[in-house]
């Protein structure tokens, strides 16, 4: 059986250390193994939450390799989508040397800088174990739909992300971080509350799509809004003396201030309406966050810069798109070839640079822990998650594995970690770093951040929902225990199980269920027991 996880992964000697399957930056560009799940750069802006209601219970893993160099999703692209389909009901200075890095592709930034878990918290203590007696501030950069391979440090052979790569080189970055769900709203609920989406009964994007015509198995009556009464990042950290703001995409119902944040505006127009000066509102969200930090009292803060990018519709500045079109022609990348998508990733990186440089100029950077994360795997028709299978809206690795970087050089030594961590781990981590305690479904990552291994529980996913055929999504559950990965397809005639050994088969190409019936039955029993323990909702047969 595959062994335990949790060790530090050895890196190479180059400034930004790569994953085991990624070549060093000083070597030739990474050439992915043949993978049926390659990205397809189609002209449609369909998204896992798009308008195609066809339910696909069969997985036709035959993604075309035809990734076009040109950008069909031009800056004027304005499809309505999923997470941003007209707004869901109810949603109405000088850089430090350590954070400086130059990009080969200049990116212009817009505008001036301006029954289960109790959720109990303990009284404010100190953060002395992390090497600082003063409670740190927290800056969360949450990038919508950012795939596991979309950053330079995670192996992109096109996307230029020097500022984020430098955070990884100087911080702790995780090679086996997972989203709590394959779509945005449930992952965000887990991140904000520290509870699993299955326990919250918030298991699909809000407001969801419902059952397609002729469905043979029906979705449960899930909860399409986060309960404001639940303890969350704002209320828990606020009780510890923190100022809190969530700027940008919220997508949990209402607005962030309805949940205790001092500031926060979700504007769906930034998601969908094209603005050539600041596409997707990248700098608007950035400047709102900086305004909150700069105009506030000196108390510690938690601020989320929650981008609408790189979610569809794909929109970037024309000059940046042109730069990436040239870069594709010059470098002939094999993994990523979408110019607008690459420009969008680069504009996020530029935003991170503005945040770092401004905090440094204000003397706030050393006291701030910076976290870069995503809410689900990359959308497979826009980017490539190879060698991982498929992408957003599926419970395969491409839909669940996400980048995660935690930066604070004065507190944490640089490291690459392969611990299995997930979205609901963030809140207990922040609370521990702030000097308190929090009891939820997650496990604090502080030991890993301090260079210590710890036993980590199995991870579980519950997605009892239909999604469009274009995403090859199907109603499913999944779990990972050690290197074993179980996928359970929910069907009217009974569940069908798939078993993978991720140590030898990270792309989930070889189903071992029939060869390992004992292991399959063991994990299937554990997955069902977990569902019962958290009160997960079941699908029904009409």
PARO-734586 format. One record per residue (C-alpha): x, y, z. Coordinates in steps of 0.02 Angstrom, whole numbers, plus 50000, padded with zeros to 5 digits. Each point is the difference from the previous one (the first is absolute). Example, Ala and Ser with C-alpha at 12.3 -4.5 7.8 and 13.67 -1.06 7.14 Angstrom:
BEGIN
50615/49775/50390
50069/50172/49967
This chain:
BEGIN
50000/50000/50000
50066/50175/49966
50089/50074/50148
49957/50149/50111
50010/50179/49941
50067/50157/50080
50185/50016/49959
50097/50145/49928
50029/49977/49814
50180/50021/49947
50024/50142/49877
50132/50046/49874
50127/50138/50017
49914/50123/49885
49924/50158/50079
49822/49937/49979
49992/49816/50041
49887/49893/49891
49887/49853/50033
50072/49828/49973
49922/49992/49828
50049/50177/49949
50169/50042/49927
50106/50135/50082
49982/50174/49927
50179/49982/49937
49956/49843/49903
49899/49975/49842
49813/50034/50012
49900/49861/50080
49923/49881/49875
49849/49914/50079
49970/49817/49977
49870/49949/49873
49837/50043/50086
49824/49975/49940
49946/50148/50105
50093/50136/49904
49921/50172/49992
49886/50041/49855
50001/50183/49951
49827/50009/49927
49909/50158/49952
49855/49972/50117
50007/50073/50174
49909/49856/50077
50042/49971/50180
49959/49861/50119
49861/50112/50053
49950/50045/49822
49840/49981/49902
50019/49823/49938
49891/49900/50116
50040/49831/49928
50051/49881/50138
50149/49890/49960
50018/49846/50108
50128/49924/49885
50174/50070/49995
50059/50016/49821
50180/50039/50043
50047/50055/49827
50046/50182/50013
50069/50059/49836
50180/50058/49996
49954/50142/49885
50043/50152/50104
49991/50151/49888
50132/50134/50012
49877/50136/49961
49881/50064/50127
49822/49965/49954
49944/50070/50167
50042/50178/49955
49990/50144/50119
49824/50040/49946
49942/49826/50045
49851/50015/50115
49919/49831/50019
49903/49974/50158
50059/49858/50101
49982/49899/50142
50072/50084/50147
49957/50165/49922
49841/49967/49905
49896/50146/50027
50024/50024/50185
49924/49859/50102
49846/50041/50103
50052/50089/50160
50169/50055/49934
49971/50158/49952
51642/50558/50137
50168/49907/49994
50011/49810/49989
50111/49900/50116
50139/49900/49919
49922/49838/50059
49837/50031/49909
50069/50074/49840
50000/49902/49838
49994/50054/49819
49894/49921/49866
50050/49958/49824
49829/50058/49945
49960/50176/50063
49824/50010/50069
49916/50166/50022
49896/50026/50156
49849/50114/49996
49978/50154/50104
50089/50072/50152
50026/49902/50159
49868/50047/50112
49093/48277/50950
50157/49995/49945
50129/50133/50014
49959/50131/50128
50096/50144/49925
50055/50044/50177
50146/50118/50023
50111/50028/50149
50052/50168/50067
50142/50094/49917
50172/49932/50044
50165/50037/49914
50077/49935/49841
50167/49964/50083
50018/49826/49925
50016/50077/49827
50144/50112/50049
49900/50161/50022
49919/50065/50160
49888/50116/49900
49848/49919/49919
50025/50003/49812
49886/50075/49871
49933/49889/49861
49986/50040/49815
49908/49866/49901
50013/50009/49810
49862/49885/49937
50004/49973/49812
49840/49934/49921
50027/49837/49902
50190/50007/50009
50064/49828/49948
50135/49896/50081
50119/50031/49854
49958/50183/49965
50145/50080/50094
50181/49997/49948
50052/49919/50163
49872/49862/49972
50066/49962/49826
49918/50113/49871
50105/50013/49843
49914/50162/49946
49931/50101/50145
50119/50129/50073
49971/50016/50188
50163/50065/50076
49925/50083/50153
49900/49847/50052
50147/49886/49956
50109/50103/50116
49872/49980/50140
50013/49812/49975
50190/50001/49996
50003/50098/50164
49850/49916/50078
49915/49832/50023
49910/49930/49850
49896/49844/49996
50004/49873/49859
49846/49904/50060
49878/50134/50053
49817/49967/49960
49842/50102/49982
49858/49941/50111
49890/49984/49845
50022/50005/49811
49904/50164/49987
50010/50171/50079
49858/50029/50124
50022/49841/50104
50189/50023/50007
49978/50181/50054
49877/49945/50135
50128/49876/50066
50139/50128/49995
49897/50131/50092
49924/49884/50133
50126/49860/50022
49858/49876/49971
49979/49876/49858
49873/50044/49866
49911/49834/50029
49970/50047/50181
49938/50172/49948
49887/49925/49865
50076/50129/49884
50071/49887/49867
49976/50088/49833
50033/50171/49925
49865/50125/50047
49862/49996/49942
50036/49835/49911
49922/49930/49844
49883/49866/50065
49953/49836/49922
50009/49985/49811
49849/49937/49905
49990/49812/50010
50122/49983/50145
49996/49824/50072
50070/50057/50167
49952/50162/50086
50096/50129/50099
49959/50026/50184
49918/50159/50066
50165/50084/50039
50025/50171/50079
50043/50135/49870
50063/50129/50124
50124/49997/50143
49918/50017/50170
50052/50171/50071
49983/49932/50177
50146/49881/49978
50170/50051/50070
50111/50056/49858
50165/50086/49966
49926/50173/50033
49917/49959/50165
50136/49886/50067
50147/50113/49958
49898/50153/50045
49982/49930/50177
50190/49990/50005
50019/50185/49960
50014/49993/49811
49928/50120/49873
49926/49900/49856
49954/50031/49819
49955/49890/49851
50015/50095/49837
49946/49923/49834
49911/49839/49966
49904/49931/50150
49870/49885/49922
49926/49933/50161
49839/50102/50000
49981/50184/50039
50157/50101/50028
50149/49971/50114
49945/50133/50128
49842/49897/50027
50117/49871/50078
50096/50116/50116
50135/50073/49887
50028/50186/50022
50014/50026/49813
49967/49904/49842
49912/50030/49836
49960/49866/49872
49967/50076/49829
49949/49874/49867
50027/50132/49866
50187/49984/50031
49984/49815/49962
49906/50016/49836
50011/50176/49927
50154/50038/49899
50106/50149/50055
50158/50018/49895
50083/50106/50134
49975/49875/50141
49929/49836/49934
49916/49892/50134
50026/50141/50127
50170/49931/50051
50069/50169/50055
49834/50064/50066
49992/49855/50122
50184/50022/50041
49980/50186/50037
49845/49974/50106
50100/49880/50109
50146/50121/50014
49883/50143/50042
49930/49897/50144
50173/49957/50065
50075/50173/49977
49858/50099/50076
49977/49888/50149
50065/49994/50177
50162/49907/50034
49908/49845/50063
50035/49839/49906
49890/49968/49850
49930/49859/49896
49969/50056/49822
49945/49890/49856
50040/50059/49824
49877/49884/49915
50022/50017/49812
49869/49970/49867
50142/49947/49887
50051/49876/49926
49819/49945/49986
49910/50018/49834
49962/50107/49905
50184/50012/49958
50050/50183/49996
50169/50086/50010
50080/50162/49943
50028/50002/49812
50185/50041/50018
50026/49855/50117
49905/49881/49886
50111/50054/49856
50155/49967/50104
49940/49825/50039
49954/49966/49819
50180/50041/49956
50064/49895/50144
49902/49849/49941
50076/50018/49827
50176/50027/50068
50004/49859/50127
49880/49868/49929
49939/49943/50171
49926/49827/50013
49896/50018/50160
49921/50173/49990
49964/50091/49837
49853/50118/50035
50058/50180/49983
49857/50086/50090
50002/49874/50142
50188/50024/50018
49978/50189/50004
49867/49981/50134
50117/49897/50109
50138/50129/49974
49883/50141/50051
49961/49908/50162
50187/49986/50029
50021/50186/49970
49863/50033/50128
50095/49896/50127
50152/50107/49964
49901/50159/50035
49937/49928/50163
50174/49949/50058
50084/50162/49949
49867/50108/50081
50000/49904/50164
50189/50010/50000
49996/50188/49972
49877/50017/50144
50107/49894/50116
49865/49866/50012
50074/49859/49897
50109/49920/50134
49849/49980/50114
49891/49925/49863
49981/49817/49952
49958/49990/49814
49898/49852/49935
49968/49961/49816
49863/49873/49966
49865/49944/49878
49821/49942/50024
50004/49850/49881
50100/49921/49861
50028/50083/49833
49862/50000/49869
50064/49869/49879
49944/50084/49838
50099/50156/50046
50156/49933/50084
50091/49836/50025
50013/49911/50166
50108/49861/49925
50055/49876/50056
49845/50010/50111
49835/49941/49929
49864/50117/49939
49961/50157/50099
49871/50109/50083
49833/49918/50043
50074/49825/50012
50065/49904/50150
50154/49945/49905
50167/50077/50048
49990/50137/49869
49839/50064/50077
50060/49995/50180
50187/50033/50009
50041/50184/50019
50150/50112/50030
50032/50053/50180
50142/50113/50055
50027/50073/50174
50132/50137/50016
50075/50076/50157
50191/49987/50000
50016/50063/50178
49889/49856/50061
50019/49854/49880
50154/49929/49915
49984/49971/49813
49936/49825/49962
49904/49895/49876
49875/49889/50091
49900/49851/49940
49878/49994/50145
49819/49973/49947
49918/50164/50051
49832/50070/49952
49890/50155/50004
49925/49971/50172
50176/49998/50073
50021/50187/49972
49892/50068/50141
50076/49894/50140
50172/50046/49932
49966/50187/50005
49922/49990/50173
50150/49905/50069
50120/50124/49924
49896/50139/50079
50017/49919/50171
49831/49916/50015
49924/49830/49969
49862/49943/49884
49908/49834/49992
49930/49954/49830
50021/49871/49862
50171/50065/49952
50173/49969/50071
50121/50143/50033
50145/50009/49879
50113/50086/50127
50107/49843/50030
50036/49986/49813
50036/50187/49990
50127/49978/50140
50083/49854/49911
49920/49862/50102
49909/49849/49931
49836/49947/50078
49876/49860/49970
49862/50064/49887
49827/49927/49980
49929/49932/49838
49917/50128/49888
49821/49984/49939
49893/50082/49867
49812/49997/49971
49924/50067/49840
49820/49938/49979
49964/50113/49850
49986/50000/49812
50103/50110/49887
50016/50026/49813
50066/49863/49888
50138/50115/49937
50088/49981/50167
49980/49813/50009
49938/50028/50176
49889/49873/50086
49921/49984/50173
50133/49923/50109
50088/49978/50163
50186/49973/50025
50131/49976/50133
50187/49995/50014
50088/49895/50132
50188/50000/49986
50033/49976/49815
49836/49907/49969
49864/50099/49911
49822/49934/49992
49871/50073/49881
49817/49953/50023
49881/50038/49857
49823/50020/50064
49873/49915/49886
49819/49943/50010
50052/49819/49981
50131/50010/50138
50169/50080/50024
50146/49957/49889
50174/50010/50078
50170/50043/49928
50164/49978/50094
50167/50083/49960
50174/49993/50074
50055/50181/49986
50181/49958/50041
50021/49906/49836
49851/50073/49905
49975/50185/50042
49898/50020/49841
49871/49870/50055
50014/49902/49838
50001/49823/50071
49845/49948/50098
50052/49867/50127
49827/49968/50074
49981/49828/49921
50180/49952/50044
49989/50064/50179
49823/49955/50057
50048/49996/50183
50077/50173/49998
49853/50066/49900
49874/49930/50123
50099/50067/50149
50005/50177/49933
49819/49992/49941
49948/49956/50177
50106/50140/50072
49927/50126/49878
49822/49949/50045
50040/50007/50186
50069/50176/49977
49842/50054/49908
49894/49936/50143
50111/50088/50128
49985/50171/49918
49818/49982/49951
50031/50006/49813
49845/50007/49892
49964/49856/49882
49934/50000/49823
49834/49914/49968
49922/49898/49860
49838/50076/49930
